[in-house]
Amino acid sequence: MTIRETRSGTVVPEDGWPPHRIGAFVDAVLAIAVTLLVVELERPGREDTGSVNALAEFLWHERSSFVALVLAFFLLWSVWRRHHVLIYQVERVDRYTLAAHAPMLLFAAVLPFVTAVFGSASGNPLAVCLFAGVAAMLFASEAVIKETAARRSVLAARVTPADLRSNANGSYAVATVFAATAALAWLTSYVWLVWLFAPLGATLGGLVICRVRTVPAGEVRDAIVAKPRRRRIRPND
């Protein structure tokens, strides 16, 4: 283990690996996943391109596949953007943070498959549940990476563990939205419309989670246990 001195004069251990190597690997996996989203699209046959009406009918028939493609693309783009910010917030990546990348990359690799399933059977509750479940695990695993980095990795100057946890809260909120819709998919197949408001859930839900996590455990316990005392009024008062 080597030792280095930060710009603030603090001496810290310099173990682990530079974050840009894992960042490049994540970029490659997400780029392949985005490419596979397009590869999974159904191509029009010779009979579908014979006339304008035939091609229009084919495109309309595949409309759910296009919707699924757009949704999955923005999910992967959001994960890439959040992870890209993390790379510049960390100076050294420890082995625990490195291992935490495995689940995120796994669910990113599975996303093109469940996108194709959802696109071809958007009215099937199981297809909706599969897509929502993979998306929920994708964002949850991305949040775990930030939680692990906040505890174990060497952070860049002017970056605190609270900054990483704050970003992770937004990912937890999005994961919660998708997890809830995975359960609600068995009630209505149009629950996927809620996914369009996932960015709003990341903002508002992230603020709520930040508020809950910053409240000391003692205050929460006292608020639950404590009961307001009412003064009894006696007849002679």
VMD Tcl script that draws the C-alpha trace (Angstrom):
set ca {
  {0.00 0.00 0.00}
  {1.39 3.40 -0.95}
  {0.76 6.71 0.77}
  {-0.05 10.03 -0.85}
  {-0.81 13.51 0.41}
  {-3.92 15.35 -0.83}
  {-4.05 19.01 -1.73}
  {-5.55 19.72 1.69}
  {-2.51 18.16 3.38}
  {-4.30 15.00 4.54}
  {-2.32 11.78 4.24}
  {-4.44 8.92 2.90}
  {-3.69 5.38 1.69}
  {-3.54 5.04 -2.07}
  {-4.79 1.52 -2.61}
  {-7.19 0.27 -5.24}
  {-7.30 1.14 -8.93}
  {-7.82 4.28 -11.00}
  {-11.56 4.70 -11.71}
  {-11.19 5.41 -15.43}
  {-10.43 1.77 -16.28}
  {-13.71 0.53 -14.83}
  {-15.40 3.59 -16.32}
  {-14.21 2.61 -19.80}
  {-15.41 -0.97 -19.27}
  {-18.85 0.22 -18.14}
  {-19.03 2.52 -21.17}
  {-18.31 -0.43 -23.46}
  {-20.95 -2.68 -21.87}
  {-23.63 0.02 -21.97}
  {-22.74 0.87 -25.58}
  {-23.17 -2.77 -26.60}
  {-26.47 -2.93 -24.71}
  {-27.76 0.16 -26.56}
  {-26.72 -1.41 -29.87}
  {-28.54 -4.64 -29.03}
  {-31.72 -2.65 -28.45}
  {-31.79 -1.79 -32.15}
  {-30.67 -5.25 -33.23}
  {-33.70 -6.76 -31.47}
  {-36.12 -4.71 -33.60}
  {-38.16 -6.62 -36.16}
  {-37.14 -5.92 -39.76}
  {-39.82 -5.48 -42.43}
  {-40.06 -8.31 -44.94}
  {-40.36 -8.04 -48.70}
  {-44.15 -8.04 -48.52}
  {-44.06 -5.24 -45.93}
  {-42.13 -2.90 -48.22}
  {-44.21 -3.51 -51.33}
  {-46.32 -0.40 -50.82}
  {-46.67 2.62 -48.58}
  {-49.74 1.19 -46.89}
  {-48.03 -2.13 -46.20}
  {-44.99 -0.44 -44.66}
  {-47.16 1.90 -42.62}
  {-49.17 -1.06 -41.35}
  {-45.95 -2.87 -40.37}
  {-44.59 0.16 -38.52}
  {-47.86 0.64 -36.68}
  {-47.90 -3.02 -35.72}
  {-44.39 -2.65 -34.25}
  {-45.18 0.57 -32.37}
  {-44.81 -1.05 -28.96}
  {-41.31 -2.20 -29.89}
  {-40.34 1.39 -30.69}
  {-41.77 2.61 -27.39}
  {-39.84 -0.08 -25.53}
  {-36.67 0.90 -27.40}
  {-37.00 4.56 -26.39}
  {-37.70 3.67 -22.75}
  {-34.75 1.29 -22.50}
  {-32.43 3.72 -24.27}
  {-33.12 6.50 -21.79}
  {-32.73 4.07 -18.89}
  {-29.26 3.10 -20.09}
  {-28.40 6.70 -20.84}
  {-29.44 7.72 -17.32}
  {-27.32 4.97 -15.78}
  {-24.34 5.97 -17.94}
  {-24.70 9.66 -17.04}
  {-24.91 8.93 -13.31}
  {-21.96 6.55 -13.43}
  {-19.94 9.03 -15.51}
  {-20.38 11.60 -12.74}
  {-19.26 9.02 -10.17}
  {-16.04 8.33 -12.06}
  {-14.98 11.96 -11.61}
  {-15.93 11.93 -7.93}
  {-13.63 9.03 -7.07}
  {-9.83 8.97 -7.25}
  {-9.20 5.34 -6.30}
  {-11.64 2.43 -6.58}
  {-11.36 -0.30 -3.96}
  {-12.11 -3.96 -4.60}
  {-15.54 -3.79 -2.97}
  {-16.67 -0.96 -5.22}
  {-15.21 -2.80 -8.18}
  {-17.17 -5.95 -7.27}
  {-20.36 -3.91 -6.83}
  {-20.26 -3.14 -10.57}
  {-21.00 -6.76 -11.48}
  {-24.78 -6.71 -10.75}
  {-25.26 -3.43 -12.60}
  {-23.47 -4.72 -15.68}
  {-25.44 -7.97 -15.52}
  {-28.82 -6.23 -15.51}
  {-27.65 -3.82 -18.22}
  {-26.78 -6.83 -20.39}
  {-30.19 -8.44 -19.74}
  {-32.14 -5.25 -20.49}
  {-32.15 -5.67 -24.32}
  {-33.77 -9.09 -23.96}
  {-36.57 -7.98 -21.64}
  {-37.04 -4.89 -23.85}
  {-37.68 -7.16 -26.84}
  {-40.10 -9.25 -24.79}
  {-41.98 -6.17 -23.58}
  {-42.03 -4.68 -27.08}
  {-43.58 -7.80 -28.59}
  {-46.07 -8.38 -25.74}
  {-46.71 -5.02 -24.06}
  {-50.19 -6.18 -23.03}
  {-48.85 -9.19 -21.16}
  {-48.44 -8.47 -17.43}
  {-45.50 -10.86 -17.18}
  {-43.64 -8.98 -19.92}
  {-44.29 -5.67 -18.13}
  {-43.19 -7.22 -14.83}
  {-39.95 -8.53 -16.34}
  {-39.01 -5.16 -17.80}
  {-39.88 -3.29 -14.61}
  {-38.05 -5.83 -12.44}
  {-34.83 -5.64 -14.45}
  {-35.01 -1.83 -14.54}
  {-35.54 -1.72 -10.76}
  {-32.54 -3.96 -10.13}
  {-30.45 -1.95 -12.60}
  {-30.98 1.32 -10.72}
  {-30.76 -0.34 -7.31}
  {-27.40 -1.91 -8.16}
  {-26.19 1.44 -9.51}
  {-27.11 3.02 -6.19}
  {-25.25 0.30 -4.28}
  {-22.08 1.18 -6.21}
  {-22.30 4.75 -4.93}
  {-23.03 3.60 -1.40}
  {-19.99 1.32 -1.47}
  {-17.77 4.00 -2.97}
  {-18.89 6.48 -0.32}
  {-17.72 4.12 2.43}
  {-14.57 2.56 0.98}
  {-13.17 4.39 -2.06}
  {-10.81 7.37 -2.01}
  {-12.90 10.36 -3.08}
  {-11.75 13.34 -5.08}
  {-11.12 16.71 -3.49}
  {-14.24 18.58 -2.34}
  {-16.35 15.42 -2.71}
  {-17.87 14.02 0.46}
  {-19.56 10.67 1.14}
  {-22.80 12.60 1.62}
  {-22.60 13.75 -2.01}
  {-22.46 10.17 -3.26}
  {-25.25 9.06 -0.94}
  {-27.41 11.94 -2.15}
  {-26.96 10.78 -5.74}
  {-27.69 7.20 -4.70}
  {-30.99 8.30 -3.17}
  {-32.27 9.36 -6.58}
  {-31.39 5.95 -7.99}
  {-33.15 4.24 -5.07}
  {-36.25 6.33 -5.81}
  {-36.31 5.28 -9.48}
  {-35.78 1.65 -8.47}
  {-38.75 1.94 -6.12}
  {-40.96 3.28 -8.91}
  {-40.12 0.36 -11.19}
  {-40.47 -2.18 -8.38}
  {-43.94 -0.84 -7.57}
  {-45.03 -1.01 -11.20}
  {-43.77 -4.59 -11.42}
  {-46.37 -5.51 -8.80}
  {-49.09 -3.29 -10.29}
  {-48.56 -4.83 -13.73}
  {-50.83 -7.69 -12.69}
  {-53.66 -5.20 -12.18}
  {-53.30 -3.25 -15.44}
  {-50.90 -3.64 -18.34}
  {-50.87 0.14 -18.91}
  {-48.93 0.71 -15.72}
  {-45.85 1.28 -17.91}
  {-47.12 4.83 -18.47}
  {-45.87 5.57 -14.95}
  {-42.33 4.98 -16.22}
  {-42.55 8.22 -18.18}
  {-42.52 10.07 -14.84}
  {-39.44 8.25 -13.52}
  {-37.25 11.41 -13.76}
  {-39.75 13.22 -11.55}
  {-39.65 10.31 -9.14}
  {-35.85 10.53 -9.03}
  {-36.01 14.20 -8.06}
  {-38.87 14.17 -5.57}
  {-38.30 10.65 -4.29}
  {-34.61 11.35 -3.87}
  {-35.39 14.37 -1.71}
  {-37.73 12.31 0.46}
  {-35.15 9.56 0.92}
  {-32.48 12.15 1.74}
  {-34.76 13.63 4.37}
  {-35.52 10.24 5.92}
  {-31.87 9.19 5.98}
  {-30.68 12.43 7.58}
  {-33.12 12.21 10.49}
  {-31.32 10.62 13.46}
  {-32.61 7.20 14.43}
  {-33.28 8.42 17.96}
  {-35.60 11.16 16.75}
  {-37.55 8.72 14.61}
  {-37.93 6.30 17.53}
  {-39.01 9.08 19.86}
  {-41.52 10.38 17.32}
  {-43.09 6.93 17.02}
  {-43.08 6.01 20.70}
  {-43.86 9.36 22.24}
  {-47.51 10.20 22.74}
  {-48.82 13.67 23.52}
  {-50.03 13.99 27.08}
  {-53.42 15.54 27.51}
  {-54.20 17.48 30.64}
  {-57.22 16.14 32.41}
  {-59.74 18.78 33.40}
  {-61.20 18.21 36.83}
  {-64.65 19.43 37.78}
  {-63.21 21.79 40.39}
  {-60.78 23.47 37.92}
}
mol new
graphics top color blue
foreach p $ca { graphics top sphere $p radius 0.5 }
foreach p [lrange $ca 0 end-1] q [lrange $ca 1 end] { graphics top cylinder $p $q radius 0.2 }
display resetview
